[in-house]
Amino acid sequence: MSEPAYLPDVNVLVALSDPSHVNHLAADNWRQRIGVARFLLCPITEAGFVRLMANPSVGNLAVNDAILLLHEIGALPNCENLPIEHSWLELIRPFTPRLHGYRQITDALLLGLAIRSGAILVTLDRAIQALAGEAYAANLFTLV
């Protein structure tokens, strides 16, 4: 059996990158525990990370500095890019009946992407557990 691959969501990436983040310690402990396991970024998490890190209320970085920080993350030896090769509708098909609100849209895409690639979505959001259900619980890890 191969080592698992992990797809951290945007909030986990922000927590990892900001020592003052309320969940930095939990995110950093998780990152240390996975060791050299594959650490995945996708276009959605990359864009969301830059957006939040450049937001004056969150990371308060200049956009160029947020992009440089993303480059640093992407340069980690076990970091890989996970392309999005399927439509949103295809990715969310397994849990369409459990989609009930606008806040689940990106979560559903990331969970579907993790499922399709055999990865584990890492999140701080417990609500995603209901979206995954029992059938896809193995593709989800909640830090807090």
N, CA, C and O atoms as a DFTB+ gen file, in Angstrom:
576 C
 N C O
     1  1       0.845      -1.186       0.000
     2  2       0.000       0.000       0.000
     3  2       0.886       1.243       0.000
     4  3       1.866       1.307       0.742
     5  1       0.552       2.217      -0.816
     6  2       1.372       3.421      -0.924
     7  2       1.041       4.400       0.206
     8  3      -0.012       4.328       0.840
     9  1       1.974       5.306       0.427
    10  2       1.789       6.340       1.441
    11  2       0.612       7.227       1.039
    12  3       0.394       7.467      -0.148
    13  1      -0.138       7.708       2.012
    14  2      -1.251       8.596       1.672
    15  2      -0.748       9.945       1.157
    16  3       0.366      10.373       1.459
    17  1      -1.587      10.585       0.386
    18  2      -1.331      11.949      -0.071
    19  2      -2.355      12.850       0.617
    20  3      -3.508      12.459       0.798
    21  1      -1.938      14.038       0.994
    22  2      -2.799      14.952       1.739
    23  2      -3.026      16.237       0.960
    24  3      -2.090      16.847       0.443
    25  1      -4.292      16.634       0.887
    26  2      -4.686      17.882       0.248
    27  2      -5.206      18.824       1.333
    28  3      -6.381      18.751       1.692
    29  1      -4.358      19.707       1.863
    30  2      -4.844      20.649       2.877
    31  2      -5.733      21.710       2.234
    32  3      -5.440      22.209       1.147
    33  1      -6.823      22.046       2.923
    34  2      -7.672      23.103       2.393
    35  2      -7.022      24.462       2.682
    36  3      -5.973      24.540       3.321
    37  1      -7.649      25.499       2.210
    38  2      -7.073      26.848       2.305
    39  2      -6.827      27.256       3.750
    40  3      -5.789      27.838       4.064
    41  1      -7.770      26.955       4.627
    42  2      -7.607      27.365       6.021
    43  2      -6.448      26.648       6.701
    44  3      -5.784      27.228       7.560
    45  1      -6.199      25.407       6.334
    46  2      -5.047      24.686       6.877
    47  2      -3.757      25.329       6.364
    48  3      -2.807      25.506       7.126
    49  1      -3.722      25.677       5.085
    50  2      -2.535      26.338       4.532
    51  2      -2.262      27.664       5.234
    52  3      -1.113      27.988       5.534
    53  1      -3.318      28.429       5.493
    54  2      -3.159      29.705       6.206
    55  2      -2.657      29.452       7.625
    56  3      -1.750      30.139       8.095
    57  1      -3.238      28.478       8.301
    58  2      -2.813      28.164       9.671
    59  2      -1.349      27.726       9.710
    60  3      -0.616      28.094      10.628
    61  1      -0.927      26.952       8.731
    62  2       0.474      26.525       8.667
    63  2       1.420      27.701       8.467
    64  3       2.536      27.703       8.985
    65  1       0.977      28.687       7.723
    66  2       1.837      29.799       7.324
    67  2       1.855      30.969       8.289
    68  3       2.710      31.848       8.183
    69  1       0.926      30.990       9.224
    70  2       0.800      32.129      10.131
    71  2       0.946      31.669      11.583
    72  3       0.001      31.120      12.150
    73  1       2.112      31.885      12.189
    74  2       2.332      31.445      13.574
    75  2       1.345      32.030      14.582
    76  3       1.182      31.474      15.669
    77  1       0.686      33.135      14.248
    78  2      -0.279      33.728      15.177
    79  2      -1.700      33.181      14.964
    80  3      -2.611      33.536      15.712
    81  1      -1.894      32.335      13.969
    82  2      -3.216      31.755      13.700
    83  2      -3.632      30.859      14.865
    84  3      -2.807      30.125      15.407
    85  1      -4.885      30.915      15.244
    86  2      -5.389      30.155      16.384
    87  2      -5.164      28.644      16.224
    88  3      -5.049      27.936      17.224
    89  1      -5.101      28.149      15.001
    90  2      -4.899      26.716      14.766
    91  2      -3.516      26.383      14.200
    92  3      -3.307      25.304      13.645
    93  1      -2.577      27.320      14.346
    94  2      -1.228      27.073      13.827
    95  2      -0.592      25.832      14.456
    96  3      -0.013      25.008      13.748
    97  1      -0.693      25.699      15.749
    98  2      -0.057      24.567      16.436
    99  2      -0.641      23.232      15.950
   100  3       0.106      22.291      15.681
   101  1      -1.955      23.153      15.840
   102  2      -2.596      21.917      15.357
   103  2      -2.150      21.608      13.935
   104  3      -1.845      20.460      13.614
   105  1      -2.112      22.626      13.084
   106  2      -1.696      22.426      11.693
   107  2      -0.220      22.035      11.610
   108  3       0.153      21.150      10.840
   109  1       0.608      22.697      12.404
   110  2       2.040      22.392      12.378
   111  2       2.314      20.987      12.926
   112  3       3.164      20.274      12.392
   113  1       1.613      20.588      13.973
   114  2       1.768      19.224      14.502
   115  2       1.366      18.193      13.459
   116  3       2.052      17.186      13.286
   117  1       0.254      18.437      12.758
   118  2      -0.164      17.532      11.682
   119  2       0.919      17.449      10.614
   120  3       1.275      16.357      10.172
   121  1       1.440      18.589      10.203
   122  2       2.468      18.632       9.141
   123  2       3.703      17.838       9.558
   124  3       4.295      17.132       8.742
   125  1       4.082      17.953      10.798
   126  2       5.240      17.196      11.281
   127  2       4.943      15.694      11.317
   128  3       5.810      14.878      11.008
   129  1       3.702      15.334      11.701
   130  2       3.333      13.918      11.778
   131  2       3.328      13.234      10.415
   132  3       3.637      12.046      10.324
   133  1       2.984      13.960       9.362
   134  2       2.918      13.299       8.050
   135  2       4.306      13.100       7.447
   136  3       4.468      12.345       6.488
   137  1       5.296      13.771       8.005
   138  2       6.672      13.573       7.543
   139  2       6.850      13.857       6.064
   140  3       6.598      14.970       5.603
   141  1       7.283      12.853       5.326
   142  2       7.570      13.033       3.901
   143  2       6.417      12.584       3.001
   144  3       6.586      12.446       1.789
   145  1       5.243      12.355       3.603
   146  2       4.073      11.994       2.788
   147  2       3.781      13.108       1.785
   148  3       4.111      14.271       2.019
   149  1       3.163      12.742       0.672
   150  2       2.840      13.729      -0.367
   151  2       1.890      14.795       0.178
   152  3       0.900      14.496       0.847
   153  1       2.222      16.030      -0.127
   154  2       1.506      17.223       0.314
   155  2       1.035      17.902      -0.957
   156  3       1.862      18.358      -1.747
   157  1      -0.272      17.983      -1.177
   158  2      -0.808      18.425      -2.463
   159  2      -1.358      19.843      -2.434
   160  3      -1.987      20.269      -1.465
   161  1      -1.105      20.555      -3.513
   162  2      -1.734      21.841      -3.772
   163  2      -2.520      21.707      -5.071
   164  3      -2.132      20.948      -5.959
   165  1      -3.609      22.433      -5.179
   166  2      -4.367      22.470      -6.433
   167  2      -4.668      23.934      -6.740
   168  3      -4.494      24.789      -5.872
   169  1      -5.114      24.236      -7.947
   170  2      -5.383      25.640      -8.287
   171  2      -6.362      26.335      -7.335
   172  3      -6.224      27.530      -7.074
   173  1      -7.335      25.606      -6.822
   174  2      -8.308      26.212      -5.899
   175  2      -7.646      26.587      -4.576
   176  3      -7.858      27.689      -4.070
   177  1      -6.847      25.680      -4.012
   178  2      -6.200      25.998      -2.730
   179  2      -5.122      27.056      -2.898
   180  3      -4.909      27.879      -2.007
   181  1      -4.442      27.037      -4.040
   182  2      -3.423      28.063      -4.279
   183  2      -4.053      29.452      -4.361
   184  3      -3.581      30.394      -3.724
   185  1      -5.126      29.573      -5.153
   186  2      -5.789      30.875      -5.309
   187  2      -6.400      31.336      -3.988
   188  3      -6.293      32.508      -3.626
   189  1      -7.036      30.419      -3.274
   190  2      -7.636      30.768      -1.992
   191  2      -6.598      31.194      -0.971
   192  3      -6.823      32.121      -0.193
   193  1      -5.455      30.511      -0.977
   194  2      -4.374      30.868      -0.059
   195  2      -3.880      32.290      -0.328
   196  3      -3.761      33.089       0.600
   197  1      -3.595      32.605      -1.573
   198  2      -3.108      33.948      -1.915
   199  2      -4.166      34.987      -1.565
   200  3      -3.846      36.052      -1.037
   201  1      -5.424      34.678      -1.857
   202  2      -6.508      35.612      -1.560
   203  2      -6.572      35.916      -0.059
   204  3      -6.663      37.078       0.335
   205  1      -6.526      34.874       0.774
   206  2      -6.616      35.106       2.219
   207  2      -5.356      35.741       2.792
   208  3      -5.438      36.607       3.663
   209  1      -4.206      35.323       2.316
   210  2      -2.975      35.911       2.850
   211  2      -2.826      37.375       2.450
   212  3      -2.151      38.140       3.138
   213  1      -3.452      37.768       1.341
   214  2      -3.411      39.170       0.916
   215  2      -4.557      39.992       1.514
   216  3      -4.577      41.216       1.388
   217  1      -5.498      39.324       2.157
   218  2      -6.632      40.010       2.776
   219  2      -6.137      40.759       4.017
   220  3      -5.516      40.151       4.889
   221  1      -6.401      42.063       4.112
   222  2      -5.930      42.838       5.271
   223  2      -6.425      42.295       6.615
   224  3      -5.778      42.516       7.639
   225  1      -7.550      41.597       6.628
   226  2      -8.098      41.056       7.877
   227  2      -7.545      39.679       8.227
   228  3      -7.804      39.164       9.315
   229  1      -6.788      39.083       7.315
   230  2      -6.275      37.735       7.570
   231  2      -4.747      37.761       7.575
   232  3      -4.137      37.870       8.639
   233  1      -4.129      37.662       6.410
   234  2      -2.667      37.612       6.345
   235  2      -2.004      38.961       6.254
   236  3      -0.869      39.147       6.692
   237  1      -2.736      39.912       5.671
   238  2      -2.255      41.285       5.536
   239  2      -0.929      41.393       4.785
   240  3      -0.120      42.277       5.067
   241  1      -0.713      40.491       3.830
   242  2       0.493      40.563       2.997
   243  2       0.173      41.245       1.683
   244  3      -0.974      41.247       1.236
   245  1       1.186      41.822       1.069
   246  2       1.030      42.288      -0.313
   247  2       0.817      41.049      -1.174
   248  3       1.319      39.974      -0.847
   249  1       0.089      41.190      -2.253
   250  2      -0.195      40.049      -3.129
   251  2       1.101      39.360      -3.555
   252  3       1.184      38.132      -3.532
   253  1       2.112      40.139      -3.944
   254  2       3.385      39.538      -4.364
   255  2       4.040      38.734      -3.242
   256  3       4.647      37.694      -3.493
   257  1       3.915      39.218      -2.002
   258  2       4.472      38.474      -0.873
   259  2       3.697      37.185      -0.623
   260  3       4.289      36.162      -0.279
   261  1       2.379      37.229      -0.795
   262  2       1.564      36.020      -0.645
   263  2       1.936      34.993      -1.720
   264  3       1.993      33.793      -1.451
   265  1       2.184      35.475      -2.926
   266  2       2.601      34.583      -4.015
   267  2       3.974      33.980      -3.710
   268  3       4.197      32.792      -3.945
   269  1       4.882      34.786      -3.194
   270  2       6.202      34.261      -2.814
   271  2       6.088      33.192      -1.728
   272  3       6.797      32.187      -1.766
   273  1       5.209      33.408      -0.777
   274  2       4.987      32.420       0.276
   275  2       4.423      31.121      -0.315
   276  3       4.805      30.028       0.102
   277  1       3.525      31.248      -1.278
   278  2       2.998      30.068      -1.966
   279  2       4.110      29.335      -2.716
   280  3       4.146      28.105      -2.729
   281  1       5.013      30.087      -3.338
   282  2       6.173      29.466      -4.000
   283  2       7.007      28.673      -3.000
   284  3       7.478      27.580      -3.316
   285  1       7.194      29.212      -1.798
   286  2       7.961      28.510      -0.762
   287  2       7.284      27.197      -0.376
   288  3       7.946      26.171      -0.218
   289  1       5.971      27.237      -0.226
   290  2       5.225      26.018       0.095
   291  2       5.371      25.012      -1.041
   292  3       5.639      23.833      -0.810
   293  1       5.193      25.487      -2.260
   294  2       5.300      24.614      -3.421
   295  2       6.678      24.029      -3.636
   296  3       6.824      23.017      -4.321
   297  1       7.692      24.654      -3.062
   298  2       9.068      24.171      -3.208
   299  2       9.434      23.099      -2.186
   300  3      10.525      22.533      -2.249
   301  1       8.536      22.816      -1.248
   302  2       8.811      21.749      -0.292
   303  2       9.044      20.448      -1.061
   304  3       8.367      20.196      -2.057
   305  1       9.986      19.624      -0.617
   306  2      10.352      18.439      -1.398
   307  2       9.212      17.447      -1.629
   308  3       9.216      16.730      -2.630
   309  1       8.242      17.394      -0.726
   310  2       7.150      16.448      -0.895
   311  2       5.861      17.102      -1.385
   312  3       4.800      16.478      -1.369
   313  1       5.953      18.358      -1.820
   314  2       4.778      19.080      -2.306
   315  2       4.605      18.831      -3.806
   316  3       5.557      18.922      -4.580
   317  1       3.380      18.518      -4.192
   318  2       3.062      18.263      -5.591
   319  2       1.821      19.044      -5.984
   320  3       1.008      19.413      -5.137
   321  1       1.690      19.288      -7.272
   322  2       0.500      19.940      -7.803
   323  2      -0.506      18.883      -8.206
   324  3      -0.160      17.910      -8.876
   325  1      -1.739      19.072      -7.804
   326  2      -2.827      18.176      -8.163
   327  2      -3.731      18.903      -9.155
   328  3      -4.497      19.783      -8.762
   329  1      -3.650      18.549     -10.424
   330  2      -4.486      19.237     -11.407
   331  2      -5.961      18.864     -11.243
   332  3      -6.293      17.793     -10.735
   333  1      -6.815      19.747     -11.671
   334  2      -8.255      19.483     -11.649
   335  2      -8.638      19.071     -13.067
   336  3      -8.684      19.895     -13.981
   337  1      -8.910      17.792     -13.226
   338  2      -9.168      17.238     -14.558
   339  2     -10.637      16.929     -14.821
   340  3     -11.004      16.524     -15.924
   341  1     -11.475      17.122     -13.803
   342  2     -12.892      16.803     -13.950
   343  2     -13.719      18.045     -13.655
   344  3     -13.250      18.974     -12.997
   345  1     -14.936      18.053     -14.141
   346  2     -15.819      19.182     -13.869
   347  2     -16.269      19.159     -12.409
   348  3     -16.202      18.133     -11.733
   349  1     -16.723      20.306     -11.952
   350  2     -17.255      20.392     -10.597
   351  2     -18.406      19.406     -10.425
   352  3     -18.497      18.733      -9.398
   353  1     -19.271      19.316     -11.409
   354  2     -20.414      18.403     -11.312
   355  2     -19.973      16.952     -11.152
   356  3     -20.577      16.203     -10.384
   357  1     -18.940      16.557     -11.858
   358  2     -18.426      15.187     -11.715
   359  2     -17.815      14.976     -10.330
   360  3     -18.032      13.938      -9.705
   361  1     -17.058      15.951      -9.854
   362  2     -16.373      15.802      -8.575
   363  2     -17.334      15.731      -7.388
   364  3     -17.053      15.042      -6.407
   365  1     -18.452      16.430      -7.467
   366  2     -19.363      16.472      -6.318
   367  2     -20.475      15.418      -6.412
   368  3     -21.280      15.292      -5.490
   369  1     -20.524      14.681      -7.486
   370  2     -21.604      13.708      -7.696
   371  2     -21.834      12.770      -6.496
   372  3     -22.991      12.532      -6.151
   373  1     -20.794      12.229      -5.848
   374  2     -21.051      11.276      -4.754
   375  2     -21.837      11.850      -3.578
   376  3     -22.481      11.096      -2.848
   377  1     -21.800      13.140      -3.384
   378  2     -22.483      13.719      -2.228
   379  2     -23.425      14.855      -2.591
   380  3     -23.730      15.696      -1.746
   381  1     -23.888      14.891      -3.824
   382  2     -24.852      15.919      -4.239
   383  2     -26.071      15.971      -3.316
   384  3     -26.522      17.064      -2.974
   385  1     -26.618      14.823      -2.905
   386  2     -27.795      14.889      -2.022
   387  2     -27.524      15.573      -0.678
   388  3     -28.456      16.036      -0.022
   389  1     -26.262      15.637      -0.269
   390  2     -25.936      16.259       1.019
   391  2     -25.510      17.719       0.881
   392  3     -25.166      18.353       1.879
   393  1     -25.527      18.255      -0.322
   394  2     -25.210      19.682      -0.513
   395  2     -26.450      20.504      -0.189
   396  3     -27.504      20.328      -0.800
   397  1     -26.311      21.404       0.780
   398  2     -27.471      22.191       1.203
   399  2     -27.224      23.690       1.252
   400  3     -28.176      24.457       1.396
   401  1     -25.989      24.127       1.140
   402  2     -25.745      25.553       1.282
   403  2     -24.557      26.030       0.472
   404  3     -23.703      25.244       0.063
   405  1     -24.521      27.306       0.253
   406  2     -23.482      27.913      -0.571
   407  2     -22.090      27.750       0.025
   408  3     -21.105      27.779      -0.712
   409  1     -21.985      27.583       1.322
   410  2     -20.664      27.444       1.951
   411  2     -20.035      26.075       1.697
   412  3     -18.857      25.874       1.993
   413  1     -20.794      25.150       1.162
   414  2     -20.281      23.808       0.888
   415  2     -19.699      23.664      -0.514
   416  3     -19.100      22.633      -0.818
   417  1     -19.855      24.648      -1.359
   418  2     -19.507      24.523      -2.771
   419  2     -18.027      24.196      -2.974
   420  3     -17.699      23.224      -3.655
   421  1     -17.145      24.983      -2.401
   422  2     -15.709      24.731      -2.558
   423  2     -15.288      23.500      -1.770
   424  3     -14.443      22.732      -2.230
   425  1     -15.868      23.302      -0.587
   426  2     -15.560      22.101       0.196
   427  2     -15.880      20.843      -0.603
   428  3     -15.105      19.887      -0.608
   429  1     -17.018      20.850      -1.273
   430  2     -17.428      19.695      -2.074
   431  2     -16.438      19.450      -3.208
   432  3     -16.093      18.304      -3.496
   433  1     -15.988      20.504      -3.840
   434  2     -15.002      20.363      -4.920
   435  2     -13.708      19.754      -4.376
   436  3     -13.171      18.821      -4.971
   437  1     -13.212      20.261      -3.274
   438  2     -11.952      19.749      -2.714
   439  2     -12.094      18.306      -2.229
   440  3     -11.189      17.494      -2.423
   441  1     -13.216      17.989      -1.605
   442  2     -13.439      16.615      -1.167
   443  2     -13.530      15.681      -2.372
   444  3     -12.951      14.595      -2.366
   445  1     -14.254      16.103      -3.396
   446  2     -14.352      15.299      -4.619
   447  2     -13.003      15.107      -5.282
   448  3     -12.708      14.025      -5.789
   449  1     -12.191      16.136      -5.282
   450  2     -10.846      16.045      -5.856
   451  2      -9.987      15.071      -5.053
   452  3      -9.247      14.272      -5.628
   453  1     -10.085      15.136      -3.739
   454  2      -9.341      14.202      -2.893
   455  2      -9.790      12.767      -3.163
   456  3      -8.958      11.868      -3.285
   457  1     -11.086      12.554      -3.255
   458  2     -11.611      11.211      -3.509
   459  2     -11.116      10.689      -4.855
   460  3     -10.628       9.563      -4.944
   461  1     -11.239      11.500      -5.894
   462  2     -10.817      11.085      -7.247
   463  2      -9.340      10.754      -7.319
   464  3      -8.936       9.891      -8.099
   465  1      -8.524      11.432      -6.513
   466  2      -7.074      11.223      -6.580
   467  2      -6.577      10.253      -5.507
   468  3      -5.379       9.983      -5.422
   469  1      -7.488       9.734      -4.696
   470  2      -7.096       8.818      -3.638
   471  2      -6.371       9.508      -2.497
   472  3      -5.590       8.881      -1.781
   473  1      -6.628      10.792      -2.328
   474  2      -5.965      11.587      -1.298
   475  2      -6.893      11.799      -0.102
   476  3      -8.037      11.346      -0.087
   477  1      -6.369      12.490       0.880
   478  2      -7.119      12.827       2.090
   479  2      -7.190      14.350       2.184
   480  3      -6.163      15.026       2.234
   481  1      -8.402      14.875       2.208
   482  2      -8.603      16.310       2.406
   483  2      -8.385      16.621       3.882
   484  3      -9.000      16.000       4.749
   485  1      -7.514      17.576       4.162
   486  2      -7.225      17.989       5.537
   487  2      -7.875      19.345       5.756
   488  3      -7.670      20.276       4.978
   489  1      -8.663      19.447       6.825
   490  2      -9.445      20.645       7.054
   491  2      -9.538      20.985       8.537
   492  3      -9.222      20.166       9.400
   493  1      -9.973      22.190       8.808
   494  2     -10.295      22.624      10.161
   495  2     -11.814      22.650      10.363
   496  3     -12.295      22.947      11.457
   497  1     -12.553      22.343       9.317
   498  2     -14.005      22.492       9.273
   499  2     -14.709      21.157       9.517
   500  3     -14.745      20.300       8.634
   501  1     -15.265      20.984      10.707
   502  2     -15.967      19.743      11.055
   503  2     -17.212      19.510      10.212
   504  3     -17.638      18.366      10.051
   505  1     -17.799      20.561       9.675
   506  2     -19.028      20.415       8.902
   507  2     -18.818      19.572       7.646
   508  3     -19.774      19.003       7.120
   509  1     -17.598      19.485       7.168
   510  2     -17.332      18.698       5.961
   511  2     -17.552      17.207       6.232
   512  3     -17.763      16.437       5.295
   513  1     -17.505      16.793       7.497
   514  2     -17.746      15.389       7.834
   515  2     -19.130      14.948       7.373
   516  3     -19.295      13.829       6.887
   517  1     -20.120      15.817       7.522
   518  2     -21.476      15.483       7.076
   519  2     -21.532      15.343       5.561
   520  3     -22.276      14.514       5.036
   521  1     -20.761      16.139       4.873
   522  2     -20.708      16.069       3.412
   523  2     -20.065      14.756       2.967
   524  3     -20.541      14.116       2.030
   525  1     -18.992      14.358       3.633
   526  2     -18.292      13.118       3.280
   527  2     -19.131      11.895       3.620
   528  3     -19.135      10.919       2.869
   529  1     -19.831      11.936       4.727
   530  2     -20.601      10.776       5.151
   531  2     -19.686       9.611       5.485
   532  3     -18.463       9.740       5.433
   533  1     -20.267       8.490       5.822
   534  2     -19.486       7.303       6.154
   535  2     -18.719       6.780       4.953
   536  3     -17.602       6.280       5.087
   537  1     -19.322       6.897       3.780
   538  2     -18.714       6.327       2.572
   539  2     -17.357       6.937       2.244
   540  3     -16.493       6.253       1.696
   541  1     -17.155       8.214       2.571
   542  2     -15.914       8.896       2.207
   543  2     -15.156       9.435       3.413
   544  3     -14.309      10.318       3.274
   545  1     -15.455       8.909       4.590
   546  2     -14.784       9.368       5.809
   547  2     -13.278       9.147       5.743
   548  3     -12.519       9.911       6.340
   549  1     -12.836       8.128       5.037
   550  2     -11.399       7.848       4.926
   551  2     -10.673       8.890       4.088
   552  3      -9.445       8.966       4.130
   553  1     -11.412       9.695       3.325
   554  2     -10.814      10.725       2.495
   555  2     -10.836      12.101       3.162
   556  3     -10.639      13.125       2.507
   557  1     -11.079      12.108       4.474
   558  2     -11.187      13.365       5.196
   559  2     -10.479      13.254       6.534
   560  3     -10.637      12.269       7.256
   561  1      -9.691      14.281       6.857
   562  2      -9.072      14.364       8.174
   563  2      -9.312      15.765       8.714
   564  3      -8.919      16.755       8.095
   565  1      -9.956      15.843       9.865
   566  2     -10.259      17.124      10.493
   567  2      -9.283      17.350      11.636
   568  3      -9.173      16.518      12.537
   569  1      -8.582      18.464      11.604
   570  2      -7.538      18.749      12.587
   571  2      -8.064      19.094      13.969
   572  3      -7.451      18.714      14.967
   573  1      -9.166      19.794      14.053
   574  2      -9.685      20.216      15.366
   575  2     -11.118      19.759      15.549
   576  3     -11.721      20.021      16.590
